[in-house]
Amino acid sequence: MRKTDLVIGMLIGIAGALLGSYLFIVIFTEYAFVEGIRLVKFAGNLGKVITLGAILNLILFFGLLHFKKELMAKGVVLATILLTIVTLFV
């Protein structure tokens, strides 16, 4: 069991959620990313945006399973669980 694959999977999961959040704000709002994050945080909806961004992790998870990278896929799941815990406290 290679722990580096698990860590790489977690980094891929966090990066995927950040990318998904970025795409959500840029596509569905008329604001730039930083200004959109400020407005979403001010409105109290930052956790919801992070959750929507984590949908991209679903695609990453199944893609890693397709390429037989099970340990990296576990890392993506762990990153999603970590983001869920963070979302509860944001």
C-alpha positions as CSV (number, residue, x, y, z in Angstrom):
1,M,0.0,0.0,0.0
2,R,1.6,3.2,-1.2
3,K,0.7,6.1,1.0
4,T,1.9,8.6,-1.6
5,D,-0.9,7.5,-3.9
6,L,-3.4,8.3,-1.1
7,V,-1.9,11.7,-0.5
8,I,-1.9,12.5,-4.3
9,G,-5.5,11.4,-4.4
10,M,-6.4,13.8,-1.6
11,L,-4.6,16.6,-3.3
12,I,-6.4,15.8,-6.6
13,G,-9.7,15.8,-4.6
14,I,-9.0,19.2,-3.0
15,A,-7.8,20.7,-6.3
16,G,-10.9,19.3,-8.1
17,A,-13.2,20.9,-5.5
18,L,-11.4,24.3,-5.8
19,L,-11.6,24.1,-9.6
20,G,-15.3,23.2,-9.4
21,S,-15.9,26.1,-7.1
22,Y,-14.0,28.4,-9.4
23,L,-16.0,27.3,-12.4
24,F,-19.3,27.6,-10.6
25,I,-18.5,31.2,-9.6
26,V,-17.1,32.3,-13.0
27,I,-19.9,30.7,-15.0
28,F,-23.0,31.3,-12.9
29,T,-22.2,34.8,-11.6
30,E,-21.1,38.0,-13.3
31,Y,-18.3,38.6,-10.8
32,A,-14.6,37.7,-10.9
33,F,-13.5,34.8,-8.7
34,V,-12.2,36.7,-5.7
35,E,-15.1,39.2,-5.7
36,G,-17.5,36.3,-6.1
37,I,-16.0,34.4,-3.1
38,R,-16.3,37.6,-1.0
39,L,-20.0,38.1,-1.9
40,V,-20.8,34.4,-1.4
41,K,-19.1,34.4,2.0
42,F,-20.9,37.6,2.9
43,A,-24.2,36.0,2.0
44,G,-23.4,32.9,4.1
45,N,-23.4,30.5,1.1
46,L,-19.7,29.6,1.0
47,G,-20.4,26.1,2.2
48,K,-22.9,25.5,-0.6
49,V,-20.4,26.7,-3.2
50,I,-17.8,24.3,-1.9
51,T,-20.3,21.5,-2.0
52,L,-21.2,22.3,-5.6
53,G,-17.5,22.4,-6.5
54,A,-17.0,19.0,-4.9
55,I,-19.3,17.5,-7.6
56,L,-16.3,17.5,-9.8
57,N,-14.8,14.9,-7.4
58,L,-17.4,12.4,-8.5
59,I,-16.0,12.6,-12.1
60,L,-12.4,12.3,-10.7
61,F,-13.3,9.3,-8.6
62,F,-14.8,7.3,-11.4
63,G,-12.0,8.4,-13.8
64,L,-9.4,7.1,-11.3
65,L,-11.3,3.8,-10.9
66,H,-11.4,3.5,-14.7
67,F,-7.6,3.8,-14.8
68,K,-7.3,1.3,-11.9
69,K,-5.9,3.8,-9.4
70,E,-8.0,2.6,-6.5
71,L,-5.7,4.1,-3.8
72,M,-5.9,7.5,-5.5
73,A,-9.7,7.2,-5.7
74,K,-9.7,6.5,-1.9
75,G,-7.8,9.8,-1.5
76,V,-10.4,11.6,-3.5
77,V,-13.1,10.2,-1.2
78,L,-11.1,11.2,1.9
79,A,-10.7,14.8,0.5
80,T,-14.5,14.9,-0.1
81,I,-15.0,13.8,3.5
82,L,-12.6,16.5,4.7
83,L,-14.4,19.1,2.6
84,T,-17.7,18.0,4.1
85,I,-16.3,18.5,7.6
86,V,-14.9,21.9,6.7
87,T,-18.3,22.8,5.1
88,L,-20.1,22.1,8.3
89,F,-18.0,24.7,10.2
90,V,-17.9,27.4,7.5
